[in-house]
Amino acid sequence: MALIVLSPILLYTGYLVKTRLGSPVLFTQIRPGKDGKLFRMYKFRSMTDERDAEGNLLPDDVRLTEFGKKLRATSADELPELINIFKGDMSVVGPRPQLVRDMVFFTEEEMQRQSVYPGLTGLAQICGRNNITWKEKFAFDLQYIKNISFLEDMRIIFRTVFKVSAQEDIATDGMETAEDYGDWLLRTGQIEKEEYDKKQAEAKKMLDEYEG
């Protein structure tokens, strides 16, 4: 129903992305879903594909345009995830799907967030979104899982609308985009570089196997 009702917005946003950033209009990325099963998540593209002389993508803060910032601020870039909900990869409410390179750093307790379908929005999104620490995000995710109910889902959806309207907590203070979990653990001294590199290699292997 949401895909039908919001189709004019989806089409118009897609047109803007095409004219402002070019093709492809959709950005796809492999994310871990329920029980850690990988799936391809869809979003509207919000960055350019500018690369350095060696062909490597430039940093996110360089490729994120003013148009892309507005797209993220309104959460319009998330709308194609309705396709994932329709396919059964995601739910409307649940822990947000993180990156594979985030999941490989999860503790046994944090992996409990993968016991349910990831959501378009969730408790952490209305309680600070990207402007809270990773540990706070996971605490909210686990709190939601322990208290799942229809009324709680409706409350989260209702508050999400107001959060999006207010354009609050879009990014971590001082950063254009959210910091990866592993990068945060390394920066804050909670893991050593050797463990960081090992986990990153593990994530790459998982992605290669999925793609391959």
N, C-alpha and C positions, 0 to 999 in steps of 0.2 A: 504493500500500500504506500509506503514511504517513497519507494522508487517511482511510483506513478505520480504521486502528489508533488514530489520535488523534482520531477523530470525537467520542468522549465528552468529551474535553478541549475541543475546539473548541466544541461545543454548550454546555458549562457556562460557558466563558469568555464566549461570546456572550451567555448569559443574565445574567452578572454585569455586563457592559458595558451591557446594556439597562436593568437595574435601577438601576445606579449613575450612568450618564451619559445614558441615554435613547437615542433614535434619532438618526442611523443607527448601527447597531452596527459596521459596517465603515467604515473610513476609506480612501478611494482617492486616489491621487496619480499623476500622470504622471511616469514616470522613463525615462531613456535606457537602452536595452539593447544587445544585440550590434550592432555597426556603427553605433551611435548611433540605432537605430530606437526610437521612443518606444512605450511600452506603459503600461497602467493597472495599477499595483501595489496589492494589497490588504493591509490591516493592520487589526487591531482598534483601534477608536478609544480613545485614552487621554487626550484633552483635552475640556474643555467647549467650547461655541461662544459663550462670553460676548463681548459686543461693547461698544464705547463708545457715547456718545451719537450719534456720526455713523455708526454701523453698521459700524465697522472692528473686526476681531478684536483682542482684548486680547493682550498679549505671551504667549509660550509659557509662561513661568514662572508667570504668573497663572492660565492655563487648565489647567495640569497639576495634577491633584488627587493626593491621597495614594494613591488607588486606581490612578490612572494611573501613578504612579511605581513601584508594586509590579508592575504589568503589564509595564512596560518592564524592570524589574530582573530579572524571570524570563524575559524575551524572549517571553512568551506573546503579546504584541501582534503578533509576526512570523509566527505560525502560519498565517494566511490566505494567506501567500505560497506555501504548498504548492499553492494553486490556480494561481498563476502558473507554477510548475514543471510542473504537469500540462498547462497550456496551451502550454508551450514557450517562455514568455517568459524564464524563469530556469532556473538549474541549482541543485543542492544546494550545490555549492561553486564559488566564483568571487569576483571583486571585488564588493563590495556595490554595488547600484544607487544612484547619487547623484542629486541633484536636477538638473533641466535647468539651473537657474540656477547650479549648480556646474560642469556640463560645459562651459558656454560660456567658462569661464576656463582650461580645460585647455590645457597646452602640447601640442605635437606628440607628445612622448614620453609624456605622461600619457594622451593619447587612445588609446594602445595597449591600455589596460585595457578599452576598448570592443570589442576584437577577439574577445572571448569572451563567453559568456552570463554575466550577473551572477548572484551566488549568494546563497543564504539565509545562508550563512556563508562565511568566507574566511580567508586567512592573516593579514590585518590584524586580524581579529576575535579571534584567539587570541594576538595579539602586542601588545595594548594597546587594541584596539577604539576607543572614543571618547576615550581618555585619552592619545593620541599626536598629534603634529602631522599636518597634512594631507600634508606632504611625506613623512613616515614611512609614512603609510597607502599612498600611491601607490607608494613604494619596495617595500613588501610585496606590493602588487598585481602589480607588474611582475615581481618575483621569482617569484611563484606562476605567472604566465603562462609564464615561461621554463622552469619545471621541473614542468609538469603531469604527473601520473601517478596511477594508481589508488591506490597506496600512500600518496602524499601526501594525496590527498583523504580517505582513511580516517583518516589521522592527524589531519587538521584537524577532521573530524567528531567523532572521539573526544575531542579536546581541547576542542571547543566545548561538549560535554556538561558537562565539569568547570568550564569558565568560567561557563556559565549557572548551574550549581549554586552556585558561589561568589559569583555576582552581582558580578563585578569589572568595573571600567572601563566602567560603564554610561553615564556622562556625563563631559565634560571637567571637570577640577577647577575649582570656582568657578562652574560653569554648570549649569542644570537640563537643558538640551538641547544637542546638538552645534551648533557655530557653522558657518554656511554658508561654503563655500570662498572665495567672493568677499568676504564680510565679513571673513574672516581675512586675506586678501591686503590689503584696504584698511586694516584696523586695524594691521597690521604694516608698513605703508608700502611694500609691494611693488608696488602699483599706485596710480595717481592717481584721484581722484574722477570725472574725466571718462571715463576708461576703464571704471571701475566702472559708471557709469550707462549707457554705451553697451552693455556686455555684458548688463546687466539688461534693457534694452530688446530685445536680441536674443533673450534667453530667453523673454520675454513673447510675442514674435512667433511663436516656435516652438510655444509652448503654444496660442496662439490658433489657429494653423493646424491643429494636431492636433485641437483641440476643434471646429473649425469647419467 
